[in-house]
Amino acid sequence: MYSNFWTRQILLVLLLLAGSPALARSWMPGYNFRKKITIDQSKVSGTASLLNFPVLIVLEDAELRYIGNCEGRLQNSRGLDISFAATNAPQLPLAFQLDHYDAVNGKLVCWVNIQELFTGSNPGHNEIYLYYGSTYIHDPFTLSARATWPASYQQVWHLNLDAAPSISRSANHGPEMSMTGSPGTGPANFPAAHIGNGLLLNGSTDGMAAAADTNTTVCITAWIKMDHRGTEQVILASDTTAGGYVIKVNAQGNLVFETKNAEGFRSATTAEVLAVNTWYNLVCIFIKGIRRIYINGVYKAGGGSNGVKLGRSGTLSIGKSKQNGSYFKGTIDELRIQNVERNVDWISTEYRNQANPASFISVAAEEVNPANVQVVNEFTGAAGTEDWSDEGNWSLGALPAQNAQVIIKGGKKTKLLAPAVTMINQLNLEPGARLHLQSGLEVNCAASIAANAAVVLEDGARLTFKYDVLNHGRIGLNKDHGSLVFRGGHALQTLSGTGLVTVSRLEVELASATHTLLLQSPLNVGKQVQLIRGTLNSNGNLSLLADTSNYGAALMPVTGPGNTQLTGDVHVQHFVKGNFAAPSTARGWCLLAAPVYRSELNGQPQNNFAAIQASVFVTGTGGTLNGFDASPNNGGTIYTHDQSLPGSLSQKYKAIPNMDVSIPSGKGFYLFSRGSRNIPDAYLHQIQTPPFSNPGPYTITYTGKLYTGDLTVNLFNRNSGGEGDGFNLLGNPYASAIRWAALQKQNVSPFIWVFNTQNNAYQVTDDPDYIIPSGTGFFVRVNSGNASGSLSFQESAKYTGTTVPAAQMALRESRRAEETTSRLKIQLYAAGLTDSYTLIFSSKGNDGINDADAGKIGEGYLSIAGIAGNGTKLSIDERAIDSLRKEVCLYLKGWASGNYTLNLKASLKPNEEIVLADRYLGINKHLTEPESNCHFFIDTAIPASYGQQRFAILYRELPEVKQQDTETDKNIVVYPNPFKEWLYLKSARLTYKNLKVLIRDITGRVVWSSVLPILDAGIPVQQYCGQLVKGVYFLQLLNPKNNKVEAVFKVLRN
């Protein structure tokens, strides 16, 4: 295989040598590539050669794109590693000047001085070489570059922006001859024009100025494009009181060339009327009193008196008169002033060259310097396997080296399984090729994926691109698999093409913070976007996906201000659940927030409701007149929340008045969701004809910019003692989930209220580990007695996991880190629905209602709460620990008669007792285990079976009692003795497992028994024996391993 490869390479070099005599003769030193350019001699007018003619060369070629130094072509991002030479002297550089370079598209705009430009009737050939790919750098402003313009060119301006704010340098002189913009002009005045960039003027205030033109013979050329007619517009003026000239378009659209001397103004005016939005090439000549005007290479007007000289000119004014009037509205390009007369052959040739430079030349195929033959290794699958590591599958008979250009041949499939990272220079997949990547692959240079080709990233795969990617196929395929890394080393790295990228994770780690990754084709991310260094310009092509498996792809914390940023619009999906089983329906309310912003107001990011209306029907007062969807009742479906209003939390909702409303980032909104409007017959089943449908799941796609950095939201409290006081509706402003505990709060309670759409009710938690998903709204409350507060969202609060755990969404029990607290978490379950209540006993607690309690807001299909002394329902209920027995009434609601379950999780101290009292059945359940369930039946026809009449929690703190050891020579002790309801067993030194506890009466009959799963040394175990009647008993402990009696105690039940 090696011999075949090198045979092909040697043949390639020999063919190049045989087919290109110039290559065989000589090559300009230091350049790797060249193209022969032939000027069409039929486009050169006249019979005599044109000497020292600056020819415009415009080339747009993929081989001239800058893609780093990987391919050995252009090495400079500004296209400066180029040169020109005549084919008959291929080693000698011609004078040339680079005007413009488009690195992305490989477009060069150059002016090359052709010492003798042959006409069609001449025997010579107009052939030159373009050389490129070098370490030599061209400077457009050096003396050698300025030599492109013969001495007869007094001034040449390409009208590029060469220095801020609006300076265009002279192309043939030093900086002292630069053109300078008037106040208010800047980069926006130098857009793309006819040749490279040009000068855009607004017709009212814009203009430029330059040093005086002192010539008495002038040949002035320019390209212009007017944006309007009807007023006089000056293109160029040098007039003074005694001389000079003015080139302008009069109000009727005729071109006027005025010259001035001591006798006054003389002018020539064309009969032709110039059209707007059309490029024209103008030539105005004054020599020995004669004026001539050419338009597009054709003589149009002239006249004058022979021998009359031009009066002395003054400074130049471009785009306005010297009297600061007659402003030009349009674009001017390639302005030049010469001090010689140019004949019609020169003028017409120049026009043909500049009007259509592509037709003026022809370009031959690329020639390669023999010293720079690139190594190509093709995957052919010749070994009959798909294994990348099988050398027989490669055209070189060896695996690709680090500097190899890898080609996966069309229709071939290969799998890269190597555990280590594989590095190559270039990657090209031909049509139908597939690369399955299960490990790491780094592509140092350009990558190209053809149509119907794919790079498949398996779970754990990592694909790194360091230069541009042209993707007409697929990369990734699965949103849950694979990482895509961009680590470009040049100023601009691009992802382009008609294909699609779908990956789990996107990383941007460019070589410099000043570098940019530009997305020019779609890129979908399923889990995470990590910005490490450089700018990611999403350009409207980045989508953060969401579906049932997680709560949306997230932008990870952005750290190090100035080191990285994200610009451009991003599409962020938010998944809305649906198809709820009865009694629930997905047609109902939800709390949402926009994870993007679309505008700013006083520096505050804002978002509108366009994404919502694109996903669901939005109705409201005034109907379609206010931008809402048509509806029989025009009921509001989007509400904001206003704490300043009186009443309960629900009474503070305000329907938006129209669809032009925007709300600040960090604020939430209340949406009545009827389901997706984009399904068949949606209007019929959701608005027009009841009974309305139970919606299925759907996705809201927000489009806008992603907010990064910290954001503080000011909070308010009506502070009137009302039920709804202090509640503020907020929203997660990030395209990322956030941790509740990590948000900075001032005068804010520790609780967060969220809305459970399936149970159609609010739930509350103070769990510091609670995760707030992206796109979610929630309520917080300002503490009583405070008129205001604040909550700060911070980058450091972003949750860095890949999914929001289901347990987080179930609202776990509160976690107050106080050693003096005990807690009981009760969850009510039925038919997949749940609601919770947390009872906390604290030495700092208060049996009244204060900021340590979280009120119950509304009721869903099922509901549970504690009842405070004044009848208020609480979701989190803190009570005092004292010597008194506590009784806390529970409120329970079910939507229908049926079976329900209470799950009780207790975290108690050994001397605490909690009992669940079922008053309806007359049963007390002592909670002796950390977790237990109580199954019960609700009969909606019997009020005593639900509501606040059925269950209560009984709590008391047992007095500490002295341990009494009835067997002083044993390891195990029992206390208290006598006892009433509870007995405690404790081992002094040893640990026992599965001890059997038997209590016998005085006849020896077993009247009570249990099994201790574990009895650790020093840790007492509580046993409830309250069912025993008063009397004397014997407690016996049996070890099941050997049926040995470990201890026997005589105990007394009082």
Secondary structure, 3 states (H helix, E strand, C coil): CHHHHHHHHHHHHHHHHHHCHHHHHCCCCCEEEEEEEEECHHHCCCCCCEEEEEEEEEEECHHHCCCCCCCCCCCCCCCCCEEEEECCCCCCECCEEEEEEECCCCEEEEEEEEEEECCCCCCCCCEEEEEEEECCCCCCCCHHHHCCCCCCEEEEECCCCCECCCEECECCCCHHHCEEECCCCCHHHCCECCCCECEEEECCCCCEEECCCCCCCEEEEEEEEECCCCCCEEEEECCCCCCEEEEEECCCCEEEEEEEECCEEEEEEEEEECCCCCEEEEEEEEECCEEEEEECCEEEEEEECCCCCCCCCCCEEECCCCCCCCCCEEEEEEEEEECCCCCHHHHHHHHHHHHCHHHHEEECCCEECHHHCCCEEEECCCCCCCECCCHHHECCCCCCCCCCEEEECCCCEEEECCCCCEEECEEEECCCCEEEECCEEEECCCEEECCCCEEEECCCCEEEECCCEEECCEEECCCCCCEEEECCCCCEEEEECCCEEEEEEEEEECCCCCCEEEECCCEEEEEEEEEEEEEEECCCCEEECCCCCCCCCEECCCCCCCCEEEECCEEEEEEECCCCCCCCCCCEEEEECCCCECEEECCEEEECCHHHHHHCCCCCCCHHHHCCCCCCCCCCCEEEECCCCCCCCHHHEEECCCCCCCEECCECEEEEECCCCCCCCHHHHHHHCCCCCCCCCEEEEEEEECCCCCEEEEEECCCCCCCCCCEEEEECCCCCCEEHHHCEEECECCCEEEEECCCCEEEEECCCCCEECCCEEEEEEECCCCCEEEEEECHHHECCCCCCCHHHHCCCCCCCCCCCEEEEEEEEEECCEEEEEEEEEECCCCCCCCCCCEECCCCCCCEEEEECCCCCEEEEEEEECCCCCEEEEEEEECCCCEEEEEEEEEECCCCEEEEEEECCCCEEEECCCCEEEEEEEECCCCHHHCECCCEEEEEEECCCCCCCCCCCCCCEEEECCCECCEEEEEECCCCEEEEEEEEECCCCCEEEEEEEEEECECCCEEEECCCCCCEEEEEEEEECCCCEEEEEEEEEEC
